[in-house]
């Protein structure tokens, strides 16, 4: 089981929030990770915001580009959500 840290930041690098989730599978899609980050009430809105560049996600030094992209969580990554507009659900 994997652990992932979700971190929200502004485009200038100011940290807004951070939380850790444990017990996750070793691999998940960006779509699934957005749903976890956004909560059960707003995943469709958050997906749409991601697709229209309202925010982007970095893992290590790489930007995640596709909702269907699979992310390896075995190294306990930090997923940084750079908010260009307010994210739904937080």
N, CA, C and O atoms as a printed pandas DataFrame, in Angstrom:
     atom_number atom_name residue_name chain_id  residue_number  x_coord  y_coord  z_coord
0              1         N          UNK        A               1    0.840   -1.184    0.000
1              2        CA          UNK        A               1    0.000    0.000    0.000
2              3         C          UNK        A               1    0.883    1.245    0.000
3              4         O          UNK        A               1    1.936    1.271    0.636
4              5         N          UNK        A               2    0.449    2.255   -0.707
5              6        CA          UNK        A               2    1.250    3.462   -0.900
6              7         C          UNK        A               2    0.699    4.641   -0.098
7              8         O          UNK        A               2   -0.450    4.651    0.342
8              9         N          UNK        A               3    1.564    5.619    0.068
9             10        CA          UNK        A               3    1.214    6.882    0.715
10            11         C          UNK        A               3    1.476    7.994   -0.281
11            12         O          UNK        A               3    2.486    7.977   -0.985
12            13         N          UNK        A               4    0.573    8.960   -0.345
13            14        CA          UNK        A               4    0.770   10.116   -1.218
14            15         C          UNK        A               4    0.468   11.377   -0.418
15            16         O          UNK        A               4   -0.433   11.400    0.421
16            17         N          UNK        A               5    1.234   12.415   -0.692
17            18        CA          UNK        A               5    0.993   13.721   -0.083
18            19         C          UNK        A               5    0.409   14.639   -1.141
19            20         O          UNK        A               5    0.992   14.809   -2.212
20            21         N          UNK        A               6   -0.742   15.231   -0.845
21            22        CA          UNK        A               6   -1.354   16.233   -1.704
22            23         C          UNK        A               6   -0.967   17.596   -1.156
23            24         O          UNK        A               6   -1.200   17.885    0.018
24            25         N          UNK        A               7   -0.382   18.428   -1.994
25            26        CA          UNK        A               7    0.019   19.770   -1.582
26            27         C          UNK        A               7   -0.602   20.775   -2.551
27            28         O          UNK        A               7   -0.496   20.613   -3.767
28            29         N          UNK        A               8   -1.242   21.798   -2.022
29            30        CA          UNK        A               8   -1.773   22.892   -2.835
30            31         C          UNK        A               8   -0.828   24.076   -2.725
31            32         O          UNK        A               8   -0.392   24.442   -1.634
32            33         N          UNK        A               9   -0.518   24.672   -3.877
33            34        CA          UNK        A               9    0.360   25.837   -3.915
34            35         C          UNK        A               9   -0.186   26.868   -4.880
35            36         O          UNK        A               9   -0.974   26.558   -5.773
36            37         N          UNK        A              10    0.251   28.098   -4.679
37            38        CA          UNK        A              10   -0.026   29.159   -5.635
38            39         C          UNK        A              10    1.021   29.082   -6.748
39            40         O          UNK        A              10    2.024   28.384   -6.598
40            41         N          UNK        A              11    0.806   29.783   -7.853
41            42        CA          UNK        A              11    1.810   29.783   -8.918
42            43         C          UNK        A              11    3.176   30.318   -8.473
43            44         O          UNK        A              11    4.186   30.032   -9.114
44            45         N          UNK        A              12    3.215   31.085   -7.391
45            46        CA          UNK        A              12    4.493   31.613   -6.906
46            47         C          UNK        A              12    5.170   30.683   -5.906
47            48         O          UNK        A              12    6.247   30.996   -5.400
48            49         N          UNK        A              13    4.545   29.541   -5.617
49            50        CA          UNK        A              13    5.148   28.563   -4.727
50            51         C          UNK        A              13    4.714   28.643   -3.280
51            52         O          UNK        A              13    5.230   27.895   -2.449
52            53         N          UNK        A              14    3.792   29.515   -2.950
53            54        CA          UNK        A              14    3.294   29.609   -1.575
54            55         C          UNK        A              14    2.413   28.400   -1.269
55            56         O          UNK        A              14    1.459   28.118   -1.995
56            57         N          UNK        A              15    2.740   27.686   -0.187
57            58        CA          UNK        A              15    1.945   26.521    0.215
58            59         C          UNK        A              15    0.643   26.970    0.851
59            60         O          UNK        A              15    0.618   27.828    1.734
60            61         N          UNK        A              16   -0.446   26.361    0.375
61            62        CA          UNK        A              16   -1.767   26.689    0.898
62            63         C          UNK        A              16   -2.289   25.608    1.829
63            64         O          UNK        A              16   -2.923   25.907    2.841
64            65         N          UNK        A              17   -2.028   24.366    1.491
65            66        CA          UNK        A              17   -2.519   23.246    2.296
66            67         C          UNK        A              17   -1.714   22.006    1.936
67            68         O          UNK        A              17   -1.112   21.922    0.865
68            69         N          UNK        A              18   -1.718   21.044    2.857
69            70        CA          UNK        A              18   -1.034   19.779    2.596
70            71         C          UNK        A              18   -1.696   18.710    3.437
71            72         O          UNK        A              18   -2.010   18.928    4.607
72            73         N          UNK        A              19   -1.908   17.540    2.828
73            74        CA          UNK        A              19   -2.432   16.398    3.575
74            75         C          UNK        A              19   -1.893   15.113    2.972
75            76         O          UNK        A              19   -1.562   15.046    1.788
76            77         N          UNK        A              20   -1.818   14.119    3.802
77            78        CA          UNK        A              20   -1.263   12.824    3.414
78            79         C          UNK        A              20   -2.357   11.765    3.476
79            80         O          UNK        A              20   -3.153   11.729    4.415
80            81         N          UNK        A              21   -2.384   10.905    2.461
81            82        CA          UNK        A              21   -3.303    9.772    2.444
82            83         C          UNK        A              21   -2.486    8.496    2.382
83            84         O          UNK        A              21   -1.520    8.404    1.624
84            85         N          UNK        A              22   -2.871    7.520    3.172
85            86        CA          UNK        A              22   -2.164    6.245    3.210
86            87         C          UNK        A              22   -3.086    5.122    2.742
87            88         O          UNK        A              22   -4.293    5.316    2.594
88            89         N          UNK        A              23   -2.510    3.962    2.514
89            90        CA          UNK        A              23   -3.285    2.797    2.144
90            91         C          UNK        A              23   -3.769    2.796    0.707
91            92         O          UNK        A              23   -4.750    2.125    0.385
92            93         N          UNK        A              24   -3.095    3.539   -0.164
93            94        CA          UNK        A              24   -3.492    3.615   -1.569
94            95         C          UNK        A              24   -2.817    2.513   -2.373
95            96         O          UNK        A              24   -1.779    1.994   -1.961
96            97         N          UNK        A              25   -3.394    2.150   -3.515
97            98        CA          UNK        A              25   -2.723    1.173   -4.377
98            99         C          UNK        A              25   -1.423    1.753   -4.928
99           100         O          UNK        A              25   -1.189    2.958   -4.835
100          101         N          UNK        A              26   -0.596    0.916   -5.487
101          102        CA          UNK        A              26    0.709    1.350   -5.988
102          103         C          UNK        A              26    0.660    2.206   -7.233
103          104         O          UNK        A              26    1.619    2.915   -7.536
104          105         N          UNK        A              27   -0.445    2.151   -7.958
105          106        CA          UNK        A              27   -0.605    2.948   -9.173
106          107         C          UNK        A              27   -2.043    3.445   -9.252
107          108         O          UNK        A              27   -2.983    2.710   -8.947
108          109         N          UNK        A              28   -2.202    4.700   -9.665
109          110        CA          UNK        A              28   -3.531    5.283   -9.860
110          111         C          UNK        A              28   -3.460    6.237  -11.034
111          112         O          UNK        A              28   -2.388    6.738  -11.372
112          113         N          UNK        A              29   -4.615    6.491  -11.663
113          114        CA          UNK        A              29   -4.656    7.468  -12.746
114          115         C          UNK        A              29   -4.768    8.881  -12.158
115          116         O          UNK        A              29   -5.143    9.065  -11.001
116          117         N          UNK        A              30   -4.439    9.850  -12.977
117          118        CA          UNK        A              30   -4.604   11.249  -12.575
118          119         C          UNK        A              30   -6.073   11.510  -12.243
119          120         O          UNK        A              30   -6.372   12.228  -11.289
120          121         N          UNK        A              31   -6.975   10.946  -13.008
121          122        CA          UNK        A              31   -8.419   11.097  -12.760
122          123         C          UNK        A              31   -8.777   10.619  -11.344
123          124         O          UNK        A              31   -9.500   11.304  -10.621
124          125         N          UNK        A              32   -8.272    9.450  -10.957
125          126        CA          UNK        A              32   -8.545    8.906   -9.626
126          127         C          UNK        A              32   -7.934    9.770   -8.525
127          128         O          UNK        A              32   -8.538    9.967   -7.470
128          129         N          UNK        A              33   -6.735   10.283   -8.782
129          130        CA          UNK        A              33   -6.068   11.131   -7.792
130          131         C          UNK        A              33   -6.793   12.459   -7.610
131          132         O          UNK        A              33   -6.896   12.965   -6.493
132          133         N          UNK        A              34   -7.291   13.021   -8.701
133          134        CA          UNK        A              34   -8.079   14.255   -8.606
134          135         C          UNK        A              34   -9.355   14.002   -7.806
135          136         O          UNK        A              34   -9.757   14.835   -6.993
136          137         N          UNK        A              35   -9.988   12.859   -8.034
137          138        CA          UNK        A              35  -11.203   12.526   -7.275
138          139         C          UNK        A              35  -10.892   12.413   -5.781
139          140         O          UNK        A              35  -11.670   12.875   -4.946
140          141         N          UNK        A              36   -9.755   11.797   -5.445
141          142        CA          UNK        A              36   -9.360   11.715   -4.029
142          143         C          UNK        A              36   -9.109   13.100   -3.454
143          144         O          UNK        A              36   -9.555   13.409   -2.349
144          145         N          UNK        A              37   -8.406   13.922   -4.193
145          146        CA          UNK        A              37   -8.069   15.270   -3.729
146          147         C          UNK        A              37   -9.316   16.141   -3.591
147          148         O          UNK        A              37   -9.433   16.929   -2.653
148          149         N          UNK        A              38  -10.241   15.992   -4.531
149          150        CA          UNK        A              38  -11.409   16.869   -4.591
150          151         C          UNK        A              38  -12.523   16.446   -3.660
151          152         O          UNK        A              38  -13.339   17.273   -3.252
152          153         N          UNK        A              39  -12.568   15.183   -3.323
153          154        CA          UNK        A              39  -13.672   14.677   -2.524
154          155         C          UNK        A              39  -14.761   14.126   -3.423
155          156         O          UNK        A              39  -14.722   14.302   -4.640
156          157         N          UNK        A              40  -15.708   13.474   -2.834
157          158        CA          UNK        A              40  -16.754   12.782   -3.586
158          159         C          UNK        A              40  -17.744   13.730   -4.265
159          160         O          UNK        A              40  -18.393   13.337   -5.234
160          161         N          UNK        A              41  -17.874   14.955   -3.784
161          162        CA          UNK        A              41  -18.920   15.842   -4.291
162          163         C          UNK        A              41  -18.584   16.531   -5.602
163          164         O          UNK        A              41  -19.494   16.893   -6.347
164          165         N          UNK        A              42  -17.296   16.724   -5.911
165          166        CA          UNK        A              42  -16.959   17.594   -7.037
166          167         C          UNK        A              42  -15.941   17.041   -8.032
167          168         O          UNK        A              42  -15.303   17.840   -8.718
168          169         N          UNK        A              43  -15.746   15.724   -8.157
169          170        CA          UNK        A              43  -14.690   15.263   -9.064
170          171         C          UNK        A              43  -14.911   15.666  -10.521
171          172         O          UNK        A              43  -13.938   15.958  -11.218
172          173         N          UNK        A              44  -16.190   15.695  -11.020
173          174        CA          UNK        A              44  -16.414   16.075  -12.438
174          175         C          UNK        A              44  -16.005   17.503  -12.674
175          176         O          UNK        A              44  -15.391   17.803  -13.698
176          177         N          UNK        A              45  -16.335   18.426  -11.727
177          178        CA          UNK        A              45  -15.957   19.825  -11.862
178          179         C          UNK        A              45  -14.442   19.985  -11.821
179          180         O          UNK        A              45  -13.882   20.761  -12.596
180          181         N          UNK        A              46  -13.775   19.263  -10.931
181          182        CA          UNK        A              46  -12.319   19.347  -10.834
182          183         C          UNK        A              46  -11.646   18.794  -12.082
183          184         O          UNK        A              46  -10.637   19.337  -12.531
184          185         N          UNK        A              47  -12.188   17.725  -12.647
185          186        CA          UNK        A              47  -11.639   17.192  -13.897
186          187         C          UNK        A              47  -11.748   18.233  -15.007
187          188         O          UNK        A              47  -10.798   18.433  -15.764
188          189         N          UNK        A              48  -12.884   18.888  -15.108
189          190        CA          UNK        A              48  -13.085   19.911  -16.132
190          191         C          UNK        A              48  -12.103   21.070  -15.929
191          192         O          UNK        A              48  -11.547   21.595  -16.893
192          193         N          UNK        A              49  -11.896   21.462  -14.674
193          194        CA          UNK        A              49  -10.954   22.542  -14.374
194          195         C          UNK        A              49   -9.538   22.142  -14.772
195          196         O          UNK        A              49   -8.800   22.961  -15.318
196          197         N          UNK        A              50   -9.146   20.895  -14.507
197          198        CA          UNK        A              50   -7.835   20.383  -14.911
198          199         C          UNK        A              50   -7.693   20.441  -16.434
199          200         O          UNK        A              50   -6.666   20.883  -16.950
200          201         N          UNK        A              51   -8.722   19.995  -17.143
201          202        CA          UNK        A              51   -8.665   19.960  -18.606
202          203         C          UNK        A              51   -8.621   21.340  -19.236
203          204         O          UNK        A              51   -8.129   21.490  -20.354
204          205         N          UNK        A              52   -9.129   22.356  -18.536
205          206        CA          UNK        A              52   -9.110   23.719  -19.058
206          207         C          UNK        A              52   -7.991   24.560  -18.436
207          208         O          UNK        A              52   -8.020   25.790  -18.476
208          209         N          UNK        A              53   -6.997   23.859  -17.856
209          210        CA          UNK        A              53   -5.804   24.501  -17.290
210          211         C          UNK        A              53   -6.085   25.436  -16.123
211          212         O          UNK        A              53   -5.368   26.418  -15.931
212          213         N          UNK        A              54   -7.127   25.140  -15.338
213          214        CA          UNK        A              54   -7.402   25.896  -14.127
214          215         C          UNK        A              54   -6.402   25.580  -13.027
215          216         O          UNK        A              54   -6.182   26.391  -12.128
216          217         N          UNK        A              55   -5.801   24.404  -13.098
217          218        CA          UNK        A              55   -4.713   24.014  -12.209
218          219         C          UNK        A              55   -3.908   22.944  -12.916
219          220         O          UNK        A              55   -4.386   22.309  -13.856
220          221         N          UNK        A              56   -2.691   22.752  -12.459
221          222        CA          UNK        A              56   -1.910   21.639  -12.977
222          223         C          UNK        A              56   -1.269   20.911  -11.821
223          224         O          UNK        A              56   -1.206   21.421  -10.703
224          225         N          UNK        A              57   -0.790   19.702  -12.104
225          226        CA          UNK        A              57   -0.271   18.820  -11.068
226          227         C          UNK        A              57    1.161   18.438  -11.398
227          228         O          UNK        A              57    1.473   18.037  -12.519
228          229         N          UNK        A              58    2.018   18.569  -10.409
229          230        CA          UNK        A              58    3.408   18.143  -10.534
230          231         C          UNK        A              58    3.658   16.970   -9.608
231          232         O          UNK        A              58    3.147   16.932   -8.489
232          233         N          UNK        A              59    4.441   16.017  -10.073
233          234        CA          UNK        A              59    4.954   14.955   -9.228
234          235         C          UNK        A              59    6.443   14.892   -9.495
235          236         O          UNK        A              59    6.873   14.753  -10.640
236          237         N          UNK        A              60    7.226   14.995   -8.442
237          238        CA          UNK        A              60    8.665   15.178   -8.575
238          239         C          UNK        A              60    8.893   16.419   -9.432
239          240         O          UNK        A              60    8.436   17.499   -9.059
240          241         N          UNK        A              61    9.574   16.306  -10.549
241          242        CA          UNK        A              61    9.807   17.464  -11.408
242          243         C          UNK        A              61    9.039   17.364  -12.712
243          244         O          UNK        A              61    9.412   17.990  -13.704
244          245         N          UNK        A              62    7.983   16.593  -12.719
245          246        CA          UNK        A              62    7.252   16.316  -13.952
246          247         C          UNK        A              62    5.803   16.760  -13.829
247          248         O          UNK        A              62    5.161   16.553  -12.799
248          249         N          UNK        A              63    5.294   17.378  -14.901
249          250        CA          UNK        A              63    3.894   17.781  -14.926
250          251         C          UNK        A              63    3.046   16.638  -15.458
251          252         O          UNK        A              63    3.404   16.003  -16.450
252          253         N          UNK        A              64    1.927   16.376  -14.801
253          254        CA          UNK        A              64    0.988   15.360  -15.250
254          255         C          UNK        A              64    0.027   16.015  -16.236
255          256         O          UNK        A              64   -0.565   17.051  -15.934
256          257         N          UNK        A              65   -0.130   15.414  -17.417
257          258        CA          UNK        A              65   -0.852   16.072  -18.500
258          259         C          UNK        A              65   -2.209   15.480  -18.844
259          260         O          UNK        A              65   -3.057   16.185  -19.390
260          261         N          UNK        A              66   -2.440   14.215  -18.542
261          262        CA          UNK        A              66   -3.636   13.527  -19.001
262          263         C          UNK        A              66   -4.386   12.902  -17.832
263          264         O          UNK        A              66   -3.771   12.384  -16.900
264          265         N          UNK        A              67   -5.708   12.950  -17.882
265          266        CA          UNK        A              67   -6.518   12.320  -16.836
266          267         C          UNK        A              67   -6.298   10.814  -16.775
267          268         O          UNK        A              67   -6.445   10.207  -15.714
268          269         N          UNK        A              68   -5.949   10.212  -17.898
269          270        CA          UNK        A              68   -5.774    8.764  -17.955
270          271         C          UNK        A              68   -4.336    8.327  -17.706
271          272         O          UNK        A              68   -4.047    7.130  -17.717
272          273         N          UNK        A              69   -3.435    9.270  -17.483
273          274        CA          UNK        A              69   -2.040    8.947  -17.180
274          275         C          UNK        A              69   -1.966    8.209  -15.844
275          276         O          UNK        A              69   -2.619    8.598  -14.876
276          277         N          UNK        A              70   -1.173    7.150  -15.800
277          278        CA          UNK        A              70   -0.994    6.374  -14.583
278          279         C          UNK        A              70    0.212    6.902  -13.815
279          280         O          UNK        A              70    1.268    7.160  -14.392
280          281         N          UNK        A              71    0.039    7.059  -12.506
281          282        CA          UNK        A              71    1.086    7.591  -11.642
282          283         C          UNK        A              71    1.549    6.486  -10.690
283          284         O          UNK        A              71    0.735    5.834  -10.036
284          285         N          UNK        A              72    2.857    6.286  -10.621
285          286        CA          UNK        A              72    3.445    5.313   -9.701
286          287         C          UNK        A              72    3.500    5.945   -8.310
287          288         O          UNK        A              72    4.146    6.975   -8.120
288          289         N          UNK        A              73    2.833    5.338   -7.356
289          290        CA          UNK        A              73    2.762    5.876   -5.999
290          291         C          UNK        A              73    3.673    5.147   -5.023
291          292         O          UNK        A              73    3.683    5.468   -3.835
292          293         N          UNK        A              74    4.442    4.163   -5.506
293          294        CA          UNK        A              74    5.230    3.332   -4.596
294          295         C          UNK        A              74    6.339    4.091   -3.884
295          296         O          UNK        A              74    6.789    3.658   -2.823
296          297         N          UNK        A              75    6.784    5.194   -4.429
297          298        CA          UNK        A              75    7.837    5.981   -3.783
298          299         C          UNK        A              75    7.313    7.054   -2.852
299          300         O          UNK        A              75    8.056    7.961   -2.474
300          301         N          UNK        A              76    6.035    6.968   -2.471
301          302        CA          UNK        A              76    5.393    7.963   -1.603
302          303         C          UNK        A              76    5.565    9.384   -2.143
303          304         O          UNK        A              76    6.149   10.233   -1.469
304          305         N          UNK        A              77    5.065    9.648   -3.344
305          306        CA          UNK        A              77    5.279   10.948   -3.967
306          307         C          UNK        A              77    4.468   12.068   -3.316
307          308         O          UNK        A              77    3.479   11.831   -2.622
308          309         N          UNK        A              78    4.917   13.275   -3.563
309          310        CA          UNK        A              78    4.140   14.468   -3.266
310          311         C          UNK        A              78    3.555   14.951   -4.578
311          312         O          UNK        A              78    4.285   15.196   -5.538
312          313         N          UNK        A              79    2.239   15.089   -4.619
313          314        CA          UNK        A              79    1.558   15.631   -5.788
314          315         C          UNK        A              79    1.218   17.074   -5.479
315          316         O          UNK        A              79    0.424   17.358   -4.582
316          317         N          UNK        A              80    1.819   17.977   -6.219
317          318        CA          UNK        A              80    1.618   19.398   -5.987
318          319         C          UNK        A              80    0.594   19.930   -6.978
319          320         O          UNK        A              80    0.793   19.876   -8.191
320          321         N          UNK        A              81   -0.507   20.446   -6.435
321          322        CA          UNK        A              81   -1.564   21.045   -7.236
322          323         C          UNK        A              81   -1.314   22.553   -7.265
323          324         O          UNK        A              81   -1.446   23.233   -6.247
324          325         N          UNK        A              82   -0.956   23.060   -8.427
325          326        CA          UNK        A              82   -0.715   24.493   -8.596
326          327         C          UNK        A              82   -2.035   25.115   -9.025
327          328         O          UNK        A              82   -2.524   24.869  -10.127
328          329         N          UNK        A              83   -2.597   25.913   -8.149
329          330        CA          UNK        A              83   -3.907   26.517   -8.394
330          331         C          UNK        A              83   -3.779   27.774   -9.223
331          332         O          UNK        A              83   -3.123   28.734   -8.820
332          333         N          UNK        A              84   -4.402   27.765  -10.372
333          334        CA          UNK        A              84   -4.505   28.969  -11.177
334          335         C          UNK        A              84   -5.859   29.618  -10.948
335          336         O          UNK        A              84   -6.023   30.822  -11.143
336          337         N          UNK        A              85   -6.833   28.805  -10.530
337          338        CA          UNK        A              85   -8.134   29.258  -10.025
338          339         C          UNK        A              85   -8.437   28.373   -8.830
339          340         O          UNK        A              85   -7.785   27.348   -8.637
340          341         N          UNK        A              86   -9.416   28.755   -8.030
341          342        CA          UNK        A              86   -9.762   27.952   -6.860
342          343         C          UNK        A              86  -10.228   26.567   -7.284
343          344         O          UNK        A              86  -11.042   26.428   -8.197
344          345         N          UNK        A              87   -9.706   25.545   -6.614
345          346        CA          UNK        A              87  -10.131   24.165   -6.889
346          347         C          UNK        A              87  -11.477   23.904   -6.231
347          348         O          UNK        A              87  -11.730   24.336   -5.107
348          349         N          UNK        A              88  -12.318   23.203   -6.937
349          350        CA          UNK        A              88  -13.589   22.795   -6.337
350          351         C          UNK        A              88  -13.311   21.832   -5.204
351          352         O          UNK        A              88  -12.479   20.938   -5.352
352          353         N          UNK        A              89  -13.961   21.983   -4.112
353          354        CA          UNK        A              89  -13.785   21.091   -2.971
354          355         C          UNK        A              89  -12.637   21.493   -2.057
355          356         O          UNK        A              89  -12.313   20.751   -1.129
356          357         N          UNK        A              90  -12.021   22.624   -2.285
357          358        CA          UNK        A              90  -10.957   23.008   -1.375
358          359         C          UNK        A              90  -10.096   23.983   -1.890
359          360         O          UNK        A              90   -9.152   24.393   -1.213
